[in-house]
Amino acid sequence: MAFSDKVKELEYISWKCRRNVLRMVEAGGHGHLGGALSAIDIVTALYFGKMAGKPDDPQWEQRDRFILSAGHKCMCQYAVLAERGYFPKDILDTYGSLKSPIPGHPDMHKLPGIEANTGALGHGLAIAAGMALAMKCNKQQSRVYTVMGDGELAEGSNWEAAAAAAHHQLGNLVLFLDNNGLQISGKVEDIMNFMPAGERFAAFGWRVMEIDGNNMQEIMCALDDIPTGGTQPVIIVAHTVKGKGISFLENKAFCHFWSPSKEELGRAIAEVEKRIEEMRTELEVRA
């Protein structure tokens, strides 16, 4: 498949995954939608375009690992895992219910494809670095990918992990910073500003890349540019839009945790389904 066709296919899948997110909001009545939609293009690209994995064998030893450090964004991972075939889609309809296997933060004991329990911010990068170090010691060729939020940078454990990853030359570790500029209390720069994040990680010894994190072509080009066998951990500073894909929610802090009215949810679903149909038609024409 040509690269441009692959990008279009991934874009189409990302919109279907957005619809999966709304399906969960519809089931539970609310959810951390804003960050889920800012990161969903990245997570789609990883599971469908880059990571080695087997949905029918989630514990396959040679798989790449994915850690969602910003665990409250779990709806994007659930949406992609369901689309990828890790579990039946009707499980999405249990979101928000007691004993659901898709709780408000990822639980590795409840759902196939989840590599670690996350939710307390600042833990994911340390977990990912530990996994990457173990793989390096075992001479495995797999990689560890993690996504963290820009509001998460204030947690000190991130910087200990950043130092350790560079010291141990974990070239098999790739961090996406979901840099949407907003957190639950408002603008990240007003609450605790860690920008420019790329320069801070570079000072620790990381390789730094910057992209539009909602542009599938840029995501895939960045992933393809990471060398096999390198010694530097990589951070991809992904400039994203909170609530991306739903016009009246984009770049709005209030959609961090969204409890929509019936009318608002219907409007969001209509927008996403319209885009899915447009992309389906475009792909059919290309074929």
KAGITA-V513057 format. One record per pair of residues at least 4 apart in sequence whose ideal C-beta (glycine too) atoms are under 8 Angstrom apart, sorted by the first residue. I is the first residue (numbers start at 1). GAP is how many residues later the second one is. Records with the same first field share a line. If there is no record, write none. Layout:
# KAGITA-V513057
I = GAP + GAP
This chain:
# KAGITA-V513057
1 = 4 + 5 + 8
2 = 4
3 = 4 + 217
4 = 4
5 = 4 + 281
6 = 4 + 43 + 214
7 = 4 + 209 + 210 + 213
8 = 4 + 271 + 274 + 275 + 278
9 = 4 + 274
10 = 4 + 34 + 35 + 38 + 39 + 206 + 210
11 = 4 + 30 + 205 + 268
12 = 4 + 264 + 267 + 268 + 271
13 = 4 + 31 + 35 + 70
14 = 4 + 26 + 27 + 30 + 31 + 202
15 = 4 + 230 + 257 + 260 + 261 + 264
16 = 4 + 67 + 260
17 = 4 + 23 + 26 + 27 + 59 + 62 + 63 + 66
18 = 4 + 19 + 22 + 61 + 227 + 228 + 254
19 = 4 + 250 + 253 + 254 + 257
20 = 4 + 58 + 59 + 60 + 62 + 63 + 69 + 72
21 = 4 + 10 + 12 + 15 + 16 + 19 + 54 + 55 + 58
22 = 4 + 243 + 246 + 247 + 250
23 = 4 + 66 + 69 + 70
24 = 4 + 7 + 51 + 54 + 55 + 68 + 71 + 72 + 78
25 = 4 + 5 + 6 + 8 + 50 + 70 + 233 + 235 + 240
26 = 239 + 243
27 = 65 + 66 + 67 + 68 + 69 + 70
28 = 67 + 68 + 69
29 = 67 + 230
30 = 66 + 227 + 228 + 229 + 230
31 = 5 + 44 + 64 + 65 + 73 + 226 + 227
32 = 4 + 40 + 41 + 42 + 43 + 72 + 224 + 225 + 226
33 = 4 + 42 + 210 + 216 + 222 + 223 + 224 + 225
34 = 4 + 146 + 148 + 208 + 209 + 215 + 218 + 219 + 221 + 222 + 223 + 224
35 = 4 + 35 + 37 + 38 + 41 + 114 + 143 + 145 + 207 + 221
36 = 4 + 37 + 38 + 39 + 40 + 43
37 = 39 + 205 + 206 + 207 + 208 + 209 + 212
38 = 140 + 142 + 175 + 176 + 202 + 203 + 204 + 205 + 206
39 = 4 + 31 + 34 + 37 + 108 + 137 + 139 + 174 + 201
40 = 4 + 36 + 39 + 40 + 204 + 205
41 = 4 + 172 + 173 + 174 + 175 + 178 + 199 + 203
42 = 4 + 105 + 134 + 136 + 171 + 177 + 196 + 198
43 = 4 + 23 + 25 + 33 + 34 + 37 + 104
44 = 4 + 5 + 36 + 39 + 172
45 = 4 + 5 + 171 + 174 + 175 + 178
46 = 4 + 5 + 20 + 99 + 177
47 = 4 + 6 + 19 + 33 + 34 + 37
48 = 32 + 35 + 36
49 = 171 + 174
50 = 14 + 95 + 170 + 173
51 = 12 + 13 + 15 + 92 + 94
52 = 10 + 11 + 12 + 90
53 = 5 + 7 + 10 + 11 + 31 + 60
54 = 4 + 6 + 9
55 = 29 + 30 + 31 + 57 + 58
56 = 29
58 = 5 + 28 + 54 + 55
59 = 4
61 = 79
62 = 78 + 79 + 80
63 = 79
64 = 78 + 79 + 80 + 81
65 = 50 + 63 + 66 + 77 + 78 + 79 + 80
66 = 11 + 49 + 78 + 79 + 80 + 81
67 = 48 + 49 + 51 + 57 + 58 + 60 + 61 + 64 + 77 + 78 + 79 + 80
68 = 5 + 6 + 8 + 9 + 38 + 50 + 56 + 78 + 79
69 = 49 + 52 + 53 + 54 + 55 + 56 + 58 + 59 + 77 + 78 + 79 + 80 + 83
70 = 48 + 51 + 54 + 77 + 78 + 79 + 82 + 108
71 = 34 + 35 + 46 + 47 + 48 + 49 + 50 + 53
72 = 32 + 33 + 47
73 = 4 + 74 + 76 + 105
74 = 4 + 28 + 29 + 30 + 31 + 32
75 = 4 + 20
76 = 4
77 = 4 + 29 + 36 + 37
78 = 4 + 14 + 17 + 24 + 33
79 = 4 + 13
80 = 4
81 = 5 + 6 + 30 + 31 + 32
82 = 4 + 5 + 6 + 7 + 9 + 10
83 = 6
84 = 29
86 = 25 + 26 + 27
87 = 4 + 14 + 24 + 25 + 26
91 = 9 + 10 + 11
92 = 10
94 = 6 + 7 + 8
95 = 5 + 7
96 = 4
101 = 6 + 9 + 10
102 = 8 + 9
103 = 4 + 7
104 = 15
105 = 12 + 13 + 14
106 = 5 + 8 + 10 + 11 + 12 + 13
107 = 4 + 7 + 10
108 = 6 + 7 + 8 + 9
109 = 8
110 = 4
115 = 16
116 = 8 + 11
118 = 5 + 6 + 9
121 = 27 + 28 + 30 + 31 + 34
122 = 4 + 30 + 33 + 34 + 35 + 36
123 = 4 + 34
124 = 4 + 22 + 23 + 24
125 = 4 + 21 + 23 + 32 + 33 + 36 + 37 + 40 + 50
126 = 4 + 31 + 32 + 34 + 35 + 38
127 = 4 + 19
128 = 4 + 16 + 17 + 18 + 33 + 45 + 47
129 = 4 + 15 + 32 + 35 + 36 + 39 + 41 + 44 + 104
130 = 4
131 = 4 + 13
132 = 4 + 11 + 12 + 33 + 38 + 40 + 41 + 101
133 = 4 + 31 + 35 + 37
134 = 4
135 = 5 + 7 + 8 + 9 + 37
136 = 4 + 32 + 34 + 36
141 = 87
142 = 30
143 = 29 + 30 + 31
144 = 28 + 29 + 30
145 = 29 + 30 + 31
146 = 27 + 28 + 29 + 30
147 = 28 + 29 + 31
148 = 4 + 5 + 10 + 27 + 28 + 29 + 30
149 = 28 + 29 + 31 + 34
150 = 27 + 28 + 29 + 30 + 31 + 33 + 38 + 44 + 45 + 47
151 = 31 + 32 + 33 + 37 + 40 + 41
152 = 6
153 = 5 + 24 + 35 + 39 + 41 + 44
154 = 37 + 38 + 40
156 = 4
157 = 4
158 = 4
159 = 4 + 45
160 = 4
161 = 4
162 = 4 + 39 + 42 + 44 + 71
163 = 4 + 41
164 = 4
165 = 5 + 8 + 39 + 41 + 68
166 = 4 + 38 + 39 + 40 + 66 + 67
167 = 38
169 = 62 + 63
170 = 63
171 = 56 + 58 + 59 + 60 + 61 + 62 + 63
173 = 60 + 61
174 = 49 + 52 + 59 + 60 + 61 + 62
175 = 26 + 31 + 58 + 59 + 60 + 61
176 = 37 + 59 + 60 + 62
177 = 20 + 58 + 59 + 60 + 61
178 = 35 + 60 + 62
179 = 18 + 34 + 58 + 59 + 60 + 61
180 = 60 + 61 + 62 + 71
181 = 6 + 7 + 8 + 61 + 70
182 = 4 + 5 + 6 + 60 + 69 + 70 + 71 + 74
183 = 4 + 5 + 8 + 70 + 73
184 = 69 + 72 + 73
185 = 6 + 68
186 = 4 + 5 + 67
187 = 4 + 66
188 = 4 + 5 + 6 + 7
189 = 4 + 6
194 = 6
196 = 4
197 = 4 + 38 + 40
198 = 4 + 10 + 12 + 37 + 39
199 = 4 + 9
200 = 4
201 = 5 + 7 + 34
202 = 4 + 5 + 6
205 = 27 + 28
206 = 26 + 27 + 28 + 29
207 = 23 + 25 + 26 + 27 + 28
208 = 26 + 27 + 29
209 = 13 + 16 + 25 + 26 + 27 + 28
210 = 26 + 27 + 29
211 = 4 + 7 + 8 + 10 + 11 + 25 + 26 + 27 + 28
212 = 6 + 26 + 27 + 28
213 = 5 + 6 + 23 + 25 + 26 + 27
214 = 26 + 27 + 30
215 = 4
216 = 4
217 = 4
218 = 4
219 = 4 + 19
220 = 4
221 = 4
222 = 4 + 14
226 = 4 + 8
230 = 4
240 = 4
241 = 9 + 10
242 = 7 + 8 + 9 + 10 + 11 + 13 + 14
243 = 6 + 7 + 8 + 9 + 12
244 = 6
245 = 5 + 26 + 27 + 30
246 = 4 + 9 + 22 + 25 + 26
247 = 24
248 = 4 + 16 + 19 + 20
249 = 6 + 9 + 19
254 = 4
260 = 4 + 5 + 8
261 = 4
262 = 4
263 = 4
264 = 4
265 = 4
266 = 4
267 = 4
268 = 4
269 = 4
270 = 4
271 = 4
272 = 4
273 = 4
274 = 4
275 = 4
276 = 4
277 = 4
278 = 4
279 = 4
280 = 4
281 = 4
282 = 4
283 = 4
